[in-house]
Each structure stands twice: as structure tokens, then as C-alpha cells.
Amino acid sequence: MKPVDTAGENVAIESQTQTQAAGPSFQSQVEVYVLDDDADFRNYMEDALKDSTYSILTFALPDALYAACEQHQPDIVLLDMKMGEFKGEKVLEQLLAMYPKLCVIIITGYPSLEDMRATFKLKVFDYISKPFSLAQLRQTLKNAVEKFGLGRTLQDRLRERLGHRIKLLRVERDWSLKDLAAATKLSVSQISSIERGANMPSIESLLAICRAFDKMPSEVLSSIEF
């Protein structure tokens, strides 16, 4: 997003239209943690996904994974369900208890219909059976990235969540874009670009939108859980 020129009273609002609406200018790496007791498989995963899209860390023990998550929460966890003395189900339960919105993909060499049903009840994103092809793995990860909006900068995520929240507030009041534009003194195109997540509202624009909905800015920002 381009720096905002604050020289004039209305420049901040007008500058919204100058921001590119084609999406984020760059993406950050998607951080993937892999828990598997098979050293060969861990090495394979590190080599297979070693590119500009993914940052990979592998772990042989659940405690090592927990410690790493406490230091920095990953975007995706690939979890082996069959690890000798360690039960993947217990690891999964603990991960989701600590990080309810974490994207978890189950990997196992011993799939069964019962396992799949039980696993999906715990709200995992997907289930991959060994052996799987690199194409299958990449497609599953790509699906997760798209579903969870991963690999996007914090600015991108904030812009999109805030725009979505503003749109919901407008729809709840049964307002059209023109109605909100009239209430805020902003243009329809400005509001549309904000709702689509193409542009971040200036402080003045955000204050005007919040006043139109009889909301405090802090209330709107807290509701997007950013």
C-alpha cells in the first residue's frame, strides 16, 4: 500500500483510489510444520517442498512440535497419525485445543474409513494417505492456502477482514452501497473497494464508516479478530 499524503484534509480519503486493486503486491512464505516419526519421510518432505512458496520444519516428537508452536504458530501442520508410542489423535486434540483455527492435514500409511470419520470430527482440513504423489501433496497444500488465505501479508489479511466486516454491517442494515456512501460522504467506488479488500480505509474514512453504523472503531476492529 502506498504511503498516505496527509498534506490536505481530504487527501487521505482520495488516496484510497490510488492503491492497486489487483491484490497483494507480494506474498510471504507459508510456514508448514511436519510431525512424523519416519526420518526418511521427514527428509523427503523437506526436499519436496523446499521452494519459495513454503517454509518447512520437521519434528520427530510431539513435544518438539508443541515447543516450536509456542515460539511461532505455523500456517499448516502435517500430522502423522501412526507414530509408534505416540497417538496422533491425542496430538491433534492438543493442537486444536491450543490453536482452534490451525489448519491441520492428516497424513498416514494406515488409512481406514473409521479413522477418517473420527479425524474429520476433530475439524481437520484434509486427510492424505501414504503413499501419495508430490502432485497430490502440493494440491492439498494449495487448497489449504486458498481456503485459509495463507501466505498473505498481515496488511492483506487486515484489509480483507476489515472490508468483509464493513460489508456485513451494511448488509445487516439492509443498506445499499449508495446508502452507506450517503451516510459517510464517501463515494460508492471508495466503499466498494474497501469492502472487496482492495483498499485499506484511511483513518478519516474508517471513522466515518463507524459513525454511520453507530460503532466505535475499536469495536469494529476487535470483531475481525485480527
Buried (B, 14 or more C-beta within 10 A) or exposed (E): BEEBEEEEEEEBBBBBEEBEEEEBEEBBBBBBBBBBBBEEBBEBBEEEBEEEBBBBBBBBEBEBBBEBBEEEBBBBBBBBBBBEEBEBBEBBEBBBEEBEEBBBBBBBEEBEEEBBEEBEEEEBBBBBBBEEEEEEBBBBBEEBBEEBEBBBBEEBBBBBBBBBBBBEBBEEBEBEBEBBBEBBEBBBEBBBBBBBBBBBBBEBBBBBBBEBBEBEEEEBBEBBEE
